[in-house]
Amino acid sequence: MGYADCGTYGALDDLCARRGLLRLGGLHCYDVLAGPKEIERLFAREAGTYLLTDFLLRSFRRTVIAELGLDRHPELWDDYFAHYRRLVWLAGRRSETLEREARRIESLFALPLEIIDVGVGGLEVELERLMTRATVAPDGKRYVRA
């Protein structure tokens, strides 16, 4: 399963157990990308940290603005985001396009942006962990060895 827990509070683990699947480790994708110790350090330094990923930068208009209704009700911005004090982009594959989007989001929040180049190594390690536990059955399907 290509997800960490991502706020399901164990429901994803229950689903994986029923289906005989493994998932990416960690409480959320941030743990996969930067490692849980780095995420803990970031929040210890500033609890009001809003984390961005490459995916979130690419999809911010759809997954945040539209999904929260901010495109229709921009007056709700402070209700959602007033307690944040900084933005941190966990850059997997940094590019000029993504950096422009990060700067655009920085201006929306009117908060300082910190960019941490985490790369994709953490994701690669987690995917390798899952793949080494997988087996291919005679029907060609891949299953996880429990």
N, C-alpha and C positions, 0 to 999 in steps of 0.2 A: 504494500500500500504506500503510495507516494505522498503520504501526509504524516506529519508529527501529530500530536494530540490536538493541537490547534483550537484549544478552548472547548473541547468536547467533555472535559472532566471525566475521562475514562470511557465514555460511550463508544469512541472509536476502538478502544482496546476490546470492548465487549464484542463489537462487530467482527473485528479481526479474529478473535477467539472462535466465534461461531463459524466463520468461513475458513479457518485454518490459514490465516494470513499473518504476515509480519508487517509492521509499519516502520517508517522512519523513526528513529529515536528522538527523544526530547519532548518538552511540553508544547513547543511550537516551532515553526520554521526558523525562527531566529536562533534557537539552540542548534539546529542543524547547520545553519550558515556560519555562525560566529562562535559557537560553542557555549554551553551553559555558564561557564565561569565568566566569560566576557560579557554576556547578557546580565548576569548578576552584578558585575562590576559597573556596567553602564547605569543600571537602575540604582545601585548604591550611591553612585556619584550624583545622580539627579533622578529622583523618582518620577518626575514629570517629563519623561522622555517618550517621544513618539517615534517608533521605529519604522523605517521604510526599507523595502527590499526592491530589487530590480522589477519584480512582478508588480508590486504595489505602485511603483512609479509609472509603469506602462499602463496600468489599469485604474489609476486614481480617480479619474472622472467617473468611471462606471462603478467601481467597487466601493468608493467612499462618497463622492459627491452625489451621484444619482441614488445609490442605495440608501443613504441617510436622508434623502429628500432635500439636500442643500441646493440643488439646482432649482427647486420650486420654492424653497423657504430658506434663503440665505441668512435670515435673521436668527436661525437656530445654530449658526456656527459656534458662538460662544457657549451655548448650552452643551455642545459636544466637546469643545477643544480648549476652553478657557484655562483649564488647570495644567496644560502642558507648558513646559519651559524651554524645551529644545527639541530639535529633530536630529535623528541619527540615521543616515543611509548606510546600510550594510551592503556595500557594493560587491556584487558577485562578478559581474562583467561590466566594468565601468566603460561608458562611451560618452561622446559629446551629446548625443541625443538624450540619454538618461540624465546626464548632468544638467542639461537645460531644464528638463522636467523637474528635477530635484530643486533647482533654483526657483522655478515657478511655484512649486508647493511651499518652499521656504517663504516666498512673498505672501502666499495665502495665509500662512500661520503667523507671519511677522515674528518669526523666531530664528535664532541662529541654527545653521545646519552644520553638522559634523559629518564628514564622510570617512568611513572606515572601509578600506579595501580588504574584504574578507575572502574574496575569490570563491571558487566553487569546490575547494578541497574537502570541506566538511560534508557537503552533499555527496561528493564522490565516495568518501569513506563510508557513509551510511548506505549508499546504493550497493557498494561492494559487499558490505556486511549482509545485506538482504540477498544478494545474488549468490553468495557462497553458501547460503542455507537453502537455496532453491534446488530442486531436482526436476529433471525432465522425464515425464512418464512415457510409456510406449505410444500413447495417443498424440504425443508431441506437445501436450500442455505442460506448463511449468507449475510445479507445486512447491510449497515450502516444507522443509523438514522441520518438524516441531522439536 
